[in-house]
């Protein structure tokens, strides 16, 4: 993941603007990425 992409993901997923992803936010992001086929493990299975 590039730095620019990571910043874009944080801007989108950090809904309260605290600069952090809670476990809940992270889990939601992972589930969305998996359902979109964008999670890295999807490419190696």
Protein Blocks (a to p, Z undefined) as FASTA:
>chain_A
ZZklmmmmmmmmmmnonopacfklmmmmmmmmmmnopafklmmZZ
